[in-house]
Amino acid sequence: MLLRDKVIKYLLEKRGCVELVGRSRKYRVFENESSVLDGMKYFVGKNGSCRKGRSASNSQSISSLIHKRIADGENTLVLSENMVVIPLDDEDIFS
């Protein structure tokens, strides 16, 4: 499975995104319920790059965050956008 496929699978299954058809030639575009409200979209490039913003030209890369979550699984907590990630135990999640 290619990295692009993994990123798309993560957005569809874990983030509840749906694909918007025909919005960009360079990126596949996705949005979820919260992104509809604030106008933010996810843009996935051909090599698995991922960006988030209102448009492709006005977006920021979140590739390292998404790729880290895919590698570690969903069992992580992000403290800030500075990519500080702390792995959690099941006890921490359910206590």
C-alpha positions as CSV (number, residue, x, y, z in Angstrom):
1,M,0.0,0.0,0.0
2,L,1.4,3.4,-1.0
3,L,1.8,6.2,1.5
4,R,-0.8,8.2,-0.4
5,D,-3.3,5.3,0.1
6,K,-2.5,5.1,3.8
7,V,-3.0,8.9,4.3
8,I,-6.4,8.7,2.4
9,K,-7.4,5.6,4.4
10,Y,-6.5,7.5,7.7
11,L,-8.6,10.5,6.7
12,L,-11.6,8.4,5.6
13,E,-11.6,6.0,8.5
14,K,-10.1,7.9,11.5
15,R,-11.2,11.4,10.7
16,G,-14.5,10.8,9.0
17,C,-13.7,12.7,5.9
18,V,-15.4,12.6,2.6
19,E,-13.7,13.3,-0.8
20,L,-14.7,16.4,-2.8
21,V,-14.8,15.5,-6.4
22,G,-13.1,17.7,-9.1
23,R,-11.7,20.4,-6.9
24,S,-8.0,20.2,-7.8
25,R,-5.8,18.5,-10.4
26,K,-2.7,18.5,-8.1
27,Y,-4.4,17.2,-4.9
28,R,-7.2,15.0,-3.8
29,V,-9.4,17.1,-1.5
30,F,-11.2,15.9,1.7
31,E,-13.4,17.5,4.4
32,N,-15.1,16.3,7.5
33,E,-17.9,17.8,9.6
34,S,-15.7,20.2,11.6
35,S,-13.9,21.4,8.4
36,V,-17.3,22.2,6.8
37,L,-17.9,24.7,9.7
38,D,-14.6,26.4,9.6
39,G,-13.9,26.0,5.9
40,M,-10.7,24.0,6.3
41,K,-10.0,21.1,3.9
42,Y,-7.3,18.4,3.7
43,F,-5.2,18.2,0.5
44,V,-3.4,14.9,-0.3
45,G,-0.7,15.0,-2.9
46,K,0.5,12.2,-5.2
47,N,3.4,11.1,-2.9
48,G,1.3,11.2,0.3
49,S,1.9,14.8,1.3
50,C,-0.9,16.2,3.4
51,R,-1.9,19.8,3.8
52,K,-4.7,21.5,5.7
53,G,-6.2,24.9,4.9
54,R,-9.0,26.8,3.2
55,S,-7.3,26.3,-0.2
56,A,-4.3,24.5,-1.6
57,S,-2.4,27.7,-2.0
58,N,-3.4,28.9,1.5
59,S,-2.6,25.8,3.5
60,Q,0.1,24.4,5.8
61,S,1.8,21.0,5.7
62,I,0.7,18.5,8.3
63,S,2.5,15.6,6.6
64,S,4.8,14.8,9.4
65,L,1.9,14.8,11.9
66,I,-0.3,12.5,9.7
67,H,2.6,10.2,8.9
68,K,3.6,9.9,12.6
69,R,0.0,9.0,13.5
70,I,-0.2,6.4,10.7
71,A,3.1,4.9,11.9
72,D,2.2,4.9,15.6
73,G,-1.5,4.2,15.2
74,E,-4.2,6.4,16.7
75,N,-2.9,5.8,20.2
76,T,-1.2,9.2,20.5
77,L,-2.0,12.6,22.0
78,V,-0.9,15.8,20.2
79,L,-0.1,18.6,22.7
80,S,0.5,21.3,20.1
81,E,1.1,22.0,16.5
82,N,4.8,21.9,17.2
83,M,4.5,18.1,16.6
84,V,5.0,17.1,20.3
85,V,3.5,13.7,20.4
86,I,3.1,11.5,23.6
87,P,2.2,7.8,23.2
88,L,-0.6,6.8,25.6
89,D,-1.3,3.6,27.3
90,D,-4.8,2.2,27.4
91,E,-5.0,3.0,31.1
92,D,-4.4,6.7,30.4
93,I,-7.2,6.8,27.8
94,F,-9.9,5.1,29.9
95,S,-9.1,6.6,33.3
